[in-house]
Amino acid sequence: MKFEIFTILPELFTPYLGASILQKAAAKGLVEFNLHNIRNYTHDKHHTTDDTPYGGGGGMVMKPEPIFEAVESVLGSPPNCPVVLMTPQGKPFSQSMAFEFASEQQVGIICGRYEGYDERIRQYLVTHEVSIGDFVLTGGELPALMIVDAVTRLLPGVLGDPTGAMDDSHAMGLLEYPHYTKPAEFRGWNVPEELLGGNHQLIEEWRIIQSLRRTHSKRPDLFQKFDPRSLGKKTRKIYEELLKILPLHG
Ligand code: ADE
């Protein structure tokens, strides 16, 4: 799959995309990260990408022409893939959105700076507006990297363990179970017995119970939304038993 990233600060991406799992995924040809500098699509002497807002007020607004020209020259006019605008006004990013983007051949991501974007970019160019949380950053580059990271690790062959992404927190709508490694005893704190005996059925059940318990206590909103139909027969029974002993608060 290909990411086409539109930004006035491409240098912010290179260290993160050039390290660890993302770098290896690109080197193996599993993903392409293509950076497009919006400034290269300006035609004035100063390579202007922003201007003052009509109607006055503080801050600068990203101009429409360079962004339209950049996106359309890379993705076609109109683009036939998702064009994602990073903005705190967008839909909150989620694991299910990461799966959705991971099923695409190509995804465009536009990163803004300054006070905002000319509204015509939202209206006539982008297909998705995405936020990474209810706070405001100085630009869309970090949010874009978060999306690129979350999506890339879902692509086939990227993680060493092919089940890795399925066990993640949020993949099933639950938080992940606790993990332990050696030593079995550290400062008198012991690894739970269930994990030590090598009984895979017992381990699986213990993990599901822990996932349910911790989702219930840390993220009651997720627990309430959890659809137990995704559980097997046996674990479904455990869920129902847990529901009885863990009444939902409020
Ligand atoms: N740009 C600035 N803040 C942002 C946020 N919270 N999400 C996405 N893009 C942003």
Boltz pocket constraint, residues with backbone or C-beta under 6 A from the ligand:
constraints:
  - pocket:
      binder: B
      contacts: [[A, 86], [A, 87], [A, 88], [A, 112], [A, 130], [A, 131], [A, 132], [A, 133], [A, 134], [A, 135], [A, 136], [A, 137], [A, 138], [A, 139], [A, 140], [A, 143]]
      max_distance: 6.0
